[in-house]
Amino acid sequence: MGQQRDILVTSALPYANAPLHIGHIVEYTQTDVFARFQRMRGNRCIYVCASDAHGTPTMLRAEAAGVSPEELVAEVAAGHQAVFDRFRISVDNYLTTHSPENQELTASIYGRLVDGGHIHRKTIKQAYDEEKAMFLPDRYVRGTCPVCHTPDQYGDSCENCSATYTPMELEDPVSVVSGTTPAVRESEHLFFKLGNFEEELRDWVPRHVDAALARKLDEWFEAGLRDWDISRDSPYFGFEIPGETGKYFYVWFDAPIGYMASFLNLCRRSDLDFDEFWGVDSSAEIYHVIGKDIVYFHTLFWPSVLSGAGYRKPSGIIVHGFLTVDGQKMSKSRGTFINASTYADHLEPDCLRYYFAAKLGVGADDLDLNMDDFIARVNSDLVGKLVNIGSRCAGFVHRQNEGRLTEELPGPELFEEFAAASEEIASEYEARNYAKAIRRIMALADKANQYIDEEKPWLKAKDPEQAATVPGIATLGLNLFRTLMVYLRPVIPGIAERAEAFLDIEPLMWTDAQTPLLGHRINRFKAILERVEQKEIDAMIAKSGEATNSEKAQRDESEQIDFETFSKIDLRVAKVLEASYVEGADKLLKLRLDLGDDTREIFSGIRAAYKPEDLEGRMVITVDNLKPRKMRFGVSEGMVLASGPGGEEIFLLSVDSGATPGMKVT
């Protein structure tokens, strides 16, 4: 296997404002399988991760919960770690990005970038929520992508075409916080000069990412690398920028530095050397495992920041696709938005690890968790093929040979064939082509079962002339079982541990596949894995649906208003004096209303249902005491009441023919 390698591997940091769901487990499985495989091969492989603490979402959720952001982050991060434990994600260190180490490294890296001439200032126009009196982070503005015109996209990048842009470049932008159209305000921000690194990035990218992703990145190069805004205005939960007032590091600046911070924290508690891994002359390997939605940050911004600050770049960026359930996006209403802890309450975590690994190839294709296929594959592969070998053979060793394996194999050829597959399977793990590795392993499992079926030890045990051969047959069968466990241990560590307890052996290493276990006493077989039943799937989905309904009930209750509040709404009759189209708006009409003692100008989203000429002279109902709202097209001084599902089906509330402008509606 050659000289020991030093490897550092990371997963993308889960955001510290929500629990982990099964989609996250795709990435942590992908990372953990690689880390466990490397350790079994005798390499020093360190796996670090952290909860991503900073940003407006954390700040707002903490505010709603009545706790400090620090308290919320600590609670959520503890939940993340608990899920890591349940799914046997063998992380060596888990931190949060709101740590002293991350603040120290973030300030240091920023200082180096300033000294290197990679930071500049620029006054920008920014989305501002006037109702909440705050600048809006990119992901708190949603609208239609300005490139591919896909609706309901975030304000920084499009999930459909991966284009990046500013929130105000969206078509029909809306504040997620208040539902209002954001205003535009100016603010001075700090920018990282990404273009300074274009030449080295063009050289680095093709050698460190998948070819398909490299082609995608070529499109971004051709479009031009834009400077990256790394600052945010107060209020904001994050690290204040040294030397600035009311300015904070954008969460995406300090989040990837969290990889380094978690490792630094580990170094300070062990004999690891930080510079041995992150120094510019380091010979260690560093791999980041991420989802395809954050490729831009990890393949362009992050290596450039590292280079500008005098650190080495990653050895590779490993990218996976999104998870669907039964062919569709995870859905709370269908019960298929499944929290990881809910899954683990009902089913063996190793089964999900196995299912995901069996679908993970070298590309960034999406994965589908089909529940029927999940049941069939787990029961067929893990129970019917793998565990069945151990259960079929163990009894013969105890009944026929006092629980001890024979001193020799009845024929070494089949064991040698299994041992010879070691390097081919290892090469697939090394390439992160887990699906192909598992196909090879399961083909061997078929051969092991075929051997037992052909030898029929249950019949030979009853024949006095052949009974003596049975312990040898069972010994070979159990050695094939052990070899399969070597090859699958990175994927199903919990099942492997139970198999090791049954065989009464130390944790398996990769080299154990080359040497048979002979003359060794084993324990009596106990169930290593039970079949998955449909009722367990049904219970898990039902529980997920209950949790969703509970969340909805809490949300509904929190959004309810009392009668006193409702009674403050002042409804008045108004007459439409003028109506006109709004230039640049697809949904709005501009109305001038007569309320008896005064006139108002409002914008109403009824353009698809009404023509301006049909509205003039019509009596409508308005909310008279609604706070004026500044929109992109002017100030709306009220609201016209209407009902209907939208589009052409919008119906203005009718008014009695005897009503006059300004009349109160009760």
C-alpha positions in Angstrom: 0.0 0.0 0.0 3.0 2.3 0.1 4.0 5.0 2.5 1.4 6.3 5.0 -0.5 9.3 3.7 -1.6 12.3 5.8 -5.2 13.3 4.8 -7.6 15.9 6.1 -11.2 15.6 5.0 -14.2 17.8 5.7 -17.9 18.0 5.0 -19.8 21.2 4.3 -20.8 22.8 7.6 -24.5 22.3 8.5 -26.3 25.5 9.3 -26.9 26.0 13.0 -30.5 27.0 12.9 -32.2 23.7 12.1 -31.8 20.0 12.7 -30.2 17.6 10.2 -32.4 15.8 7.7 -31.7 12.7 5.7 -30.4 14.8 2.8 -27.5 15.8 5.0 -26.7 12.2 5.6 -25.8 11.7 1.9 -22.8 14.0 2.4 -21.8 12.8 5.8 -21.9 9.2 4.6 -19.9 10.1 1.5 -17.2 11.7 3.7 -17.2 9.1 6.4 -16.9 6.2 4.1 -13.8 7.8 2.6 -12.3 8.6 6.0 -12.9 5.1 7.4 -11.5 3.5 4.3 -8.3 5.5 4.5 -7.9 4.6 8.2 -8.4 0.9 7.4 -5.6 1.2 4.8 -3.3 2.5 7.5 -3.3 6.1 6.5 -3.6 9.0 8.9 -7.0 10.5 8.0 -8.5 13.2 10.1 -12.2 14.3 9.6 -13.3 17.6 11.0 -16.6 19.5 10.7 -18.5 22.2 12.5 -21.9 23.8 12.7 -22.2 27.0 10.6 -23.3 29.5 13.2 -23.4 33.0 11.7 -25.8 35.0 9.6 -29.2 36.6 9.7 -31.3 33.4 9.8 -29.7 32.4 13.1 -30.2 35.9 14.5 -33.8 36.0 13.5 -34.7 32.5 14.7 -33.0 33.2 18.1 -34.9 36.4 18.4 -38.2 34.5 17.7 -37.3 31.9 20.2 -36.4 34.4 22.9 -32.8 33.2 23.3 -29.4 34.6 22.3 -27.9 33.5 19.0 -25.1 31.8 21.0 -27.6 29.8 23.0 -29.4 28.7 19.8 -26.2 27.7 18.1 -25.1 25.6 21.1 -28.4 23.8 21.3 -28.6 23.1 17.5 -24.9 22.1 17.3 -25.4 19.6 20.1 -28.3 18.1 18.1 -26.0 17.9 15.0 -23.4 16.0 17.0 -26.0 13.6 18.4 -27.0 12.7 14.8 -23.4 12.2 13.9 -23.1 9.8 16.7 -26.2 7.9 15.8 -25.2 7.5 12.1 -21.6 6.6 13.2 -20.1 9.6 11.4 -16.5 9.3 12.7 -15.7 12.9 12.9 -12.5 13.6 14.9 -13.5 17.1 15.9 -16.8 19.0 15.8 -16.9 22.7 16.5 -19.1 25.7 15.6 -17.9 28.6 13.5 -18.6 30.9 16.5 -15.4 29.8 18.2 -12.2 31.6 19.3 -10.2 29.7 16.8 -12.4 30.8 13.9 -12.4 34.4 15.0 -8.6 34.3 15.3 -8.1 32.7 11.9 -10.7 34.9 10.2 -9.2 38.1 11.4 -5.7 36.9 10.5 -6.7 35.8 7.0 -8.5 39.1 6.4 -5.4 41.1 7.6 -3.3 39.1 5.1 -5.7 39.8 2.3 -5.7 43.5 3.1 -1.9 43.6 3.2 -1.8 41.8 -0.1 -4.0 44.4 -1.8 -6.9 41.9 -2.3 -9.6 44.0 -0.5 -11.2 47.2 -1.7 -14.1 49.4 -0.6 -17.1 50.2 -2.7 -20.5 51.9 -2.1 -23.3 49.6 -3.2 -27.0 49.7 -3.5 -28.5 47.0 -1.3 -31.9 45.5 -0.5 -33.3 47.0 2.6 -36.5 46.0 4.5 -38.0 49.2 5.7 -40.6 47.4 7.8 -37.9 45.5 9.7 -35.3 48.3 9.5 -32.5 46.1 8.3 -30.4 45.3 5.2 -31.4 42.0 3.8 -28.9 39.2 3.3 -28.9 37.7 -0.2 -30.9 34.6 0.9 -33.6 36.7 2.5 -34.6 38.1 -0.8 -36.4 35.8 -3.2 -37.7 36.3 -6.7 -37.3 35.2 -10.3 -33.9 34.4 -11.7 -32.7 37.2 -14.1 -30.9 34.6 -16.2 -33.2 31.6 -16.7 -36.3 33.2 -15.3 -37.0 30.4 -12.8 -39.3 31.7 -10.1 -38.8 31.6 -6.3 -35.0 31.7 -6.3 -32.6 33.0 -3.6 -31.0 36.4 -3.9 -27.5 35.2 -4.5 -27.7 32.2 -6.8 -30.2 30.2 -8.9 -30.7 26.5 -8.0 -31.8 25.8 -11.5 -29.0 27.4 -13.7 -26.4 28.1 -10.9 -26.1 31.8 -12.0 -24.9 34.2 -9.4 -26.3 37.7 -9.0 -27.2 40.4 -6.5 -30.7 40.4 -4.8 -31.8 43.5 -6.6 -31.1 41.9 -10.0 -33.9 39.4 -9.3 -37.2 40.0 -11.1 -40.0 40.8 -8.6 -37.8 40.6 -5.5 -39.6 40.1 -2.1 -38.3 40.2 1.4 -38.6 36.8 3.1 -38.7 38.6 6.5 -41.7 40.8 5.9 -43.1 39.9 2.5 -42.7 43.5 1.3 -40.8 44.6 -1.8 -37.3 45.6 -0.6 -36.2 49.2 -0.9 -32.8 50.1 -2.2 -30.3 51.8 0.1 -26.6 52.6 -0.3 -23.9 51.3 2.0 -20.1 51.0 1.9 -19.0 47.4 1.7 -15.7 45.5 1.6 -14.9 43.4 -1.4 -12.5 40.6 -2.2 -10.8 41.0 -5.6 -11.5 37.5 -7.0 -10.2 38.6 -10.4 -6.7 38.8 -9.0 -6.6 35.0 -8.9 -8.2 34.2 -12.3 -5.0 32.9 -13.9 -4.1 30.5 -11.1 -7.7 29.4 -10.8 -7.9 28.6 -14.5 -4.9 26.3 -13.9 -6.0 24.8 -10.6 -9.7 24.1 -11.3 -9.4 21.4 -14.0 -6.9 19.5 -12.0 -8.9 19.4 -8.7 -12.6 19.0 -9.6 -14.7 16.6 -11.7 -14.5 17.2 -15.5 -18.2 18.0 -15.7 -17.9 20.7 -13.0 -14.7 22.0 -14.6 -16.8 22.7 -17.8 -19.4 24.4 -15.7 -16.7 26.6 -14.1 -15.5 27.5 -17.5 -18.8 29.2 -18.1 -18.2 31.4 -15.0 -14.7 32.2 -16.2 -16.0 33.3 -19.5 -18.7 35.4 -17.9 -16.0 37.1 -15.8 -15.1 36.7 -12.1 -16.8 39.4 -10.1 -15.4 40.8 -6.9 -17.0 39.2 -3.8 -18.8 41.2 -1.1 -17.4 40.0 2.2 -19.1 42.4 4.6 -22.6 42.9 6.1 -24.2 45.7 8.0 -25.5 45.7 11.5 -27.7 44.1 12.8 -25.9 40.8 12.0 -24.8 37.8 14.0 -21.1 37.2 13.2 -17.6 38.5 13.8 -17.1 42.2 13.6 -14.5 43.2 11.0 -11.4 44.6 12.7 -11.0 48.4 12.2 -14.6 48.8 11.1 -17.7 50.1 12.9 -21.0 48.3 12.4 -19.5 45.9 9.8 -19.4 42.2 10.1 -17.8 39.4 8.0 -20.3 37.8 5.7 -21.1 34.3 6.8 -19.6 32.8 3.6 -16.3 34.4 4.4 -15.8 32.8 7.8 -17.7 29.6 7.2 -15.0 27.8 5.1 -12.4 29.1 7.5 -14.3 27.0 10.0 -12.7 23.9 8.4 -9.3 25.3 9.4 -10.6 26.4 12.8 -12.0 23.0 13.7 -8.6 21.5 12.8 -6.7 24.2 14.7 -8.9 23.4 17.8 -8.0 19.7 17.4 -4.3 20.5 17.0 -4.2 22.4 20.2 -5.6 19.4 22.0 -3.3 16.8 20.4 0.1 16.4 18.8 -1.1 17.4 15.3 0.8 20.2 13.5 -1.5 22.8 11.9 1.1 24.0 9.3 1.9 20.4 8.4 -1.5 20.3 6.7 -2.3 23.9 5.9 1.1 25.4 5.2 1.8 26.5 1.7 4.5 23.7 1.3 2.3 21.0 2.8 2.5 17.5 1.3 -0.7 16.4 3.1 -3.9 15.9 1.2 -7.1 18.0 1.9 -10.5 17.1 0.5 -13.7 19.1 0.9 -16.9 17.1 0.4 -19.8 19.4 -0.6 -23.2 19.5 -2.4 -23.4 20.9 -5.9 -25.3 24.0 -4.8 -22.1 25.5 -3.2 -19.5 24.7 -5.9 -18.9 28.3 -6.8 -17.8 29.2 -3.2 -15.6 26.2 -2.8 -13.9 26.2 -6.2 -13.4 29.9 -6.8 -13.7 32.0 -3.7 -12.2 29.6 -1.2 -9.0 28.6 -3.0 -8.4 32.2 -3.9 -8.8 33.3 -0.2 -6.4 30.6 0.8 -3.9 31.6 -1.8 -4.1 35.3 -1.0 -3.6 34.6 2.7 -0.5 32.4 2.1 -2.1 29.0 2.7 -2.2 25.9 0.4 -5.2 25.1 -1.7 -7.3 21.9 -1.3 -6.2 18.7 -3.0 -9.7 18.1 -4.4 -13.3 19.1 -4.2 -15.7 16.1 -4.0 -19.2 17.0 -5.1 -22.5 15.1 -4.8 -26.1 15.8 -6.0 -29.3 16.5 -4.2 -31.5 13.9 -2.5 -35.1 13.2 -3.7 -37.5 10.8 -2.0 -39.7 8.6 -4.2 -38.6 10.7 -7.2 -39.7 14.0 -5.7 -38.2 16.8 -3.7 -38.5 16.1 0.0 -41.9 17.2 1.2 -43.2 18.1 4.6 -46.8 17.6 3.6 -46.1 14.1 2.3 -44.0 13.2 5.3 -40.9 12.7 3.2 -39.0 15.6 4.7 -37.5 13.3 7.2 -35.2 14.5 10.0 -32.2 12.3 10.5 -33.1 11.6 14.2 -36.6 10.5 13.1 -35.1 8.0 10.7 -32.7 6.7 13.4 -35.7 6.3 15.8 -37.3 3.8 13.5 -34.6 2.2 11.4 -30.9 1.1 11.5 -28.7 4.0 10.4 -26.3 1.6 8.7 -29.0 0.7 6.2 -29.4 4.2 5.0 -25.6 4.6 4.8 -25.5 1.4 2.7 -28.3 2.6 0.4 -26.7 6.0 -0.2 -23.3 4.5 -0.8 -24.7 2.0 -3.3 -25.8 5.0 -5.3 -22.9 7.3 -4.9 -20.6 7.5 -8.0 -17.9 10.0 -9.0 -20.3 12.6 -10.5 -22.7 15.0 -9.0 -25.9 13.2 -10.1 -28.9 13.5 -7.8 -29.8 10.5 -5.7 -33.3 9.1 -5.1 -34.4 7.3 -1.9 -37.2 5.1 -3.2 -38.8 3.5 -0.2 -39.8 0.2 -1.9 -36.3 -0.1 -3.4 -34.8 0.7 0.0 -36.7 -2.2 1.6 -35.9 -4.6 -1.2 -32.2 -3.7 -1.3 -31.5 -3.8 2.4 -33.4 -7.0 2.9 -31.8 -8.6 -0.2 -28.2 -7.4 0.1 -27.5 -6.9 3.8 -29.9 -9.4 5.4 -30.4 -12.0 2.7 -26.8 -12.1 1.2 -24.4 -10.7 3.8 -25.7 -11.5 7.3 -27.2 -14.7 6.1 -23.7 -16.2 5.5 -22.7 -15.7 9.2 -26.0 -17.1 10.5 -25.9 -20.1 8.2 -22.4 -21.1 9.2 -22.1 -20.3 12.9 -24.3 -23.1 14.2 -22.3 -25.8 12.4 -19.0 -24.5 14.0 -20.6 -24.7 17.5 -22.4 -28.0 17.0 -19.7 -29.8 15.0 -16.5 -28.3 16.3 -17.1 -26.8 19.8 -17.3 -23.3 18.5 -13.8 -23.3 17.1 -12.8 -22.7 13.4 -10.8 -25.4 11.7 -7.0 -25.1 11.4 -7.1 -25.2 7.6 -9.5 -24.3 4.9 -11.0 -27.2 2.9 -9.9 -25.4 -0.3 -8.1 -22.1 -0.5 -9.0 -21.1 -4.0 -12.3 -19.3 -3.2 -10.8 -17.5 -0.3 -7.9 -16.4 -2.5 -10.3 -15.1 -5.1 -12.0 -13.0 -2.4 -8.6 -11.7 -1.2 -7.4 -10.9 -4.7 -10.4 -8.5 -5.1 -8.9 -6.3 -2.4 -7.0 -3.8 -4.6 -9.8 -3.5 -7.2 -12.3 -2.7 -4.5 -9.8 -0.3 -2.8 -9.3 1.6 -6.1 -13.1 2.2 -6.3 -13.2 3.5 -2.7 -10.2 5.7 -3.4 -11.9 7.1 -6.5 -15.1 7.6 -4.3 -17.0 5.3 -6.7 -18.8 3.6 -3.9 -21.6 2.3 -6.1 -19.1 0.3 -8.2 -17.2 -0.9 -5.1 -20.5 -2.2 -3.6 -21.5 -4.0 -6.8 -18.1 -5.8 -6.7 -18.6 -6.7 -3.1 -22.1 -8.0 -3.5 -21.0 -10.1 -6.5 -18.6 -11.8 -4.1 -21.4 -12.3 -1.5 -23.4 -14.1 -4.2 -20.4 -16.4 -4.7 -20.2 -17.1 -1.0 -23.8 -18.1 -0.8 -23.5 -20.2 -3.9 -20.6 -22.1 -2.3 -22.7 -22.8 0.8 -25.7 -23.8 -1.3 -23.5 -26.2 -3.4 -21.8 -27.8 -0.3 -25.1 -28.2 1.6 -23.6 -28.5 5.1 -27.1 -29.1 6.6 -27.3 -32.3 4.7 -23.7 -33.4 5.1 -24.0 -32.9 8.9 -26.6 -35.7 8.9 -24.4 -38.1 6.9 -21.8 -39.9 9.1 -19.5 -40.2 6.1 -19.5 -36.5 5.3 -20.1 -34.9 8.7 -16.4 -34.4 9.3 -16.2 -32.0 6.4 -18.9 -29.6 7.8 -16.7 -27.6 10.2 -14.3 -26.8 7.3 -17.1 -25.8 5.0 -18.5 -23.5 7.8 -15.0 -22.1 8.5 -14.5 -21.2 4.9 -18.0 -19.6 4.8 -17.2 -17.5 7.9 -13.9 -16.4 6.4 -15.7 -15.3 3.3 -18.2 -13.5 5.6 -15.3 -11.8 7.4 -13.6 -10.7 4.1 -16.9 -9.1 3.0 -17.1 -7.3 6.3 -13.6 -5.9 5.7 -14.7 -4.5 2.4 -18.0 -3.1 3.7 -16.7 -1.8 7.1 -16.3 1.8 5.8 -20.0 1.8 4.8 -21.7 -0.2 7.6 -19.5 0.2 10.6 -22.2 -0.6 13.2 -23.0 -3.9 11.4 -19.3 -4.6 11.1 -18.8 -4.0 14.9 -21.5 -6.6 15.6 -19.9 -9.0 13.2 -16.6 -8.5 14.9 -18.2 -9.2 18.3 -19.7 -12.4 16.9 -16.3 -13.5 15.5 -14.6 -12.3 18.7 -11.9 -10.3 16.8 -10.3 -6.9 16.9 -11.6 -4.1 14.6 -10.9 -5.2 11.0 -8.2 -3.6 8.9 -7.9 -3.8 5.1 -5.0 -6.2 5.2 -7.1 -8.7 7.2 -8.7 -9.7 3.9 -5.5 -11.4 2.9 -5.2 -13.8 5.8 -7.8 -16.4 6.9 -9.0 -16.7 10.5 -8.2 -20.2 11.6 -8.2 -22.2 14.8 -10.1 -19.4 16.5 -13.0 -19.7 18.9 -16.1 -17.7 17.9 -19.1 -16.6 19.9 -22.6 -17.9 19.3 -24.4 -16.0 16.5 -26.8 -13.2 17.6 -29.0 -11.2 15.2 -26.8 -8.7 13.5 -29.5 -7.0 11.4 -33.2 -7.5 11.2 -35.3 -7.2 8.0 -36.8 -3.9 7.2 -40.6 -4.0 7.3 -43.1 -1.7 5.6 -44.7 -0.9 8.9 -41.4 0.7 10.1 -41.3 2.9 7.0 -45.0 3.8 7.5 -44.3 4.7 11.1 -41.3 6.9 10.2 -43.3 8.8 7.5 -46.2 9.2 9.8 -44.0 10.6 12.5 -42.4 13.0 10.1 -45.9 14.2 9.1 -46.9 14.6 12.8 -43.8 16.7 13.4 -44.7 18.9 10.4 -48.3 19.3 11.6 -47.0 20.2 15.1 -44.7 22.8 13.6 -47.6 24.2 11.5 -49.9 24.3 14.6 -47.2 26.2 16.5 -46.7 28.6 13.6 -50.4 29.0 13.1 -50.9 29.8 16.8 -48.0 32.3 16.8 -49.5 34.1 13.8 -53.0 34.4 15.2 -54.2 37.8 16.3 -56.7 38.6 19.1 -60.0 40.4 18.6 -58.6 43.6 20.1 -55.9 43.7 17.4 -58.4 42.8 14.7 -60.8 45.6 15.8 -58.0 48.1 15.1 -58.3 47.5 11.4 -60.2 50.4 9.8 -62.1 49.3 6.7 -63.5 52.1 4.5 -65.4 52.5 1.3 -63.4 54.2 -1.5 -64.2 55.3 -5.0 -61.6 54.6 -7.8 -61.0 58.0 -9.4 -58.2 56.9 -11.7 -56.6 53.5 -12.6 -53.5 52.9 -14.8 -50.8 50.4 -15.6 -47.5 50.5 -13.8 -44.5 50.6 -16.2 -42.1 47.7 -15.4 -44.6 45.8 -13.3 -46.4 42.7 -14.6 -49.0 42.4 -11.8 -49.7 45.9 -10.5 -52.2 48.6 -11.2 -51.9 52.1 -9.8 -55.2 53.4 -8.3 -56.1 56.9 -7.0 -58.9 56.5 -4.5 -61.4 59.0 -3.1 -62.1 58.3 0.7 -64.4 61.3 1.2 -62.1 63.6 3.1 -59.0 62.8 1.3 -57.5 60.9 -1.7 -55.0 58.0 -1.6 -52.7 56.4 -4.1 -52.2 52.7 -3.9 -50.6 49.8 -5.9 -52.7 46.7 -6.2 -51.7 43.3 -7.7 -54.9 42.9 -9.8 -53.6 43.6 -13.3 -54.4 40.1 -14.6 -58.0 40.4 -13.6 -59.0 44.0 -14.3 -58.4 46.6 -17.0 -57.9 50.2 -15.7 -60.9 51.5 -17.7 -63.2 48.9 -16.0 -62.2 50.2 -12.5 -62.7 53.9 -12.8 -65.8 55.0 -10.9 -66.1 51.7 -9.1 -66.6 51.5 -5.3 -64.1 49.3 -3.4 -63.2 48.5 0.2 -59.8 49.6 1.6 -57.8 49.2 4.7 -57.6 52.9 5.7 -55.1 52.7 8.6 -52.5 50.5 6.9 -49.0 51.8 7.2 -47.7 53.2 3.8 -45.3 50.9 2.1 -42.5 52.0 -0.1 -42.3 50.0 -3.3 -40.0 50.1 -6.3 -42.6 52.1 -8.2 -43.6 54.5 -5.4 -45.4 54.6 -2.1 -48.6 52.6 -1.6 -50.9 54.3 0.9 -53.3 51.5 1.6 -54.8 48.2 0.4 -57.8 47.2 -1.7 -59.5 44.1 -0.4 -60.1 41.3 -2.9 -60.4 37.5 -2.8 -59.6 34.6 -5.1 -56.7 32.2 -6.0 -54.8 34.8 -8.0 -54.1 35.5 -11.7 -57.3 36.3 -13.6 -59.3 34.9 -10.7 -59.2 38.0 -8.4 -62.5 39.5 -7.3 -62.8 42.9 -5.7 -65.2 42.9 -2.7 -68.6 44.3 -3.7 -70.0 47.4 -2.1 -73.7 48.3 -1.5 -75.0 50.7 -4.1 -75.9 53.3 -1.4 -72.4 53.4 0.0 -70.4 56.7 -0.2 -66.6 57.3 -0.1 -65.2 57.3 3.4 -68.1 55.2 4.9 -66.8 52.9 7.6 -67.3 49.1 7.0 -68.3 47.1 10.1 
